[in-house]
């Protein structure tokens, strides 16, 4: 299981995206970011930055 939390990327939020693959985690994180953090479009730069912080849960 892989995970990425908002706190992992410096955002004060308790949300943690979990999934079997990095891509699944990034998809869930992107959905959360647009719904809850006002990010209008999750760009490749966001995904590349977040990918570095995905870790084993």
VOTOR-159459 format. One record per residue (C-alpha): residue number from 1; residue in three letters; x, y, z. Coordinates in steps of 0.02 Angstrom, whole numbers, plus 50000, padded with zeros to 5 digits. Layout:
<finus>
{NUM; 'ALA'; {X; Y; Z}}
...
</finus>
This chain:
<finus>
{1; 'UNK'; {50000; 50000; 50000}}
{2; 'UNK'; {50065; 50172; 49954}}
{3; 'UNK'; {50014; 50338; 50030}}
{4; 'UNK'; {50031; 50526; 50014}}
{5; 'UNK'; {49966; 50649; 50141}}
{6; 'UNK'; {49937; 50834; 50125}}
{7; 'UNK'; {50058; 50857; 50269}}
{8; 'UNK'; {50191; 50765; 50168}}
{9; 'UNK'; {50190; 50910; 50044}}
{10; 'UNK'; {50178; 51048; 50174}}
{11; 'UNK'; {49990; 51076; 50182}}
{12; 'UNK'; {49903; 51081; 50352}}
{13; 'UNK'; {49770; 50950; 50318}}
{14; 'UNK'; {49744; 50775; 50387}}
{15; 'UNK'; {49696; 50696; 50218}}
{16; 'UNK'; {49799; 50546; 50162}}
{17; 'UNK'; {49777; 50468; 49990}}
{18; 'UNK'; {49810; 50280; 49987}}
{19; 'UNK'; {49818; 50154; 49847}}
{20; 'UNK'; {49906; 50004; 49775}}
{21; 'UNK'; {50006; 50106; 49650}}
{22; 'UNK'; {50086; 50277; 49646}}
{23; 'UNK'; {49970; 50327; 49504}}
{24; 'UNK'; {49816; 50279; 49604}}
{25; 'UNK'; {49879; 50383; 49751}}
{26; 'UNK'; {49915; 50533; 49639}}
{27; 'UNK'; {49741; 50523; 49561}}
{28; 'UNK'; {49659; 50525; 49733}}
{29; 'UNK'; {49772; 50666; 49790}}
{30; 'UNK'; {49730; 50769; 49636}}
{31; 'UNK'; {49543; 50746; 49663}}
{32; 'UNK'; {49562; 50800; 49844}}
{33; 'UNK'; {49670; 50951; 49798}}
{34; 'UNK'; {49541; 51017; 49675}}
{35; 'UNK'; {49393; 50990; 49791}}
{36; 'UNK'; {49468; 51047; 49955}}
{37; 'UNK'; {49618; 51159; 49922}}
{38; 'UNK'; {49560; 51271; 49780}}
{39; 'UNK'; {49681; 51204; 49651}}
{40; 'UNK'; {49593; 51231; 49485}}
{41; 'UNK'; {49704; 51115; 49382}}
{42; 'UNK'; {49830; 50988; 49442}}
{43; 'UNK'; {49977; 51013; 49326}}
{44; 'UNK'; {50121; 50898; 49283}}
{45; 'UNK'; {50229; 51003; 49399}}
{46; 'UNK'; {50113; 50965; 49546}}
{47; 'UNK'; {50113; 50780; 49506}}
{48; 'UNK'; {50302; 50773; 49486}}
{49; 'UNK'; {50324; 50862; 49652}}
{50; 'UNK'; {50199; 50750; 49743}}
{51; 'UNK'; {50269; 50591; 49667}}
{52; 'UNK'; {50431; 50617; 49765}}
{53; 'UNK'; {50333; 50609; 49928}}
{54; 'UNK'; {50232; 50449; 49896}}
{55; 'UNK'; {50287; 50319; 50023}}
{56; 'UNK'; {50245; 50146; 50086}}
{57; 'UNK'; {50099; 50149; 50207}}
</finus>
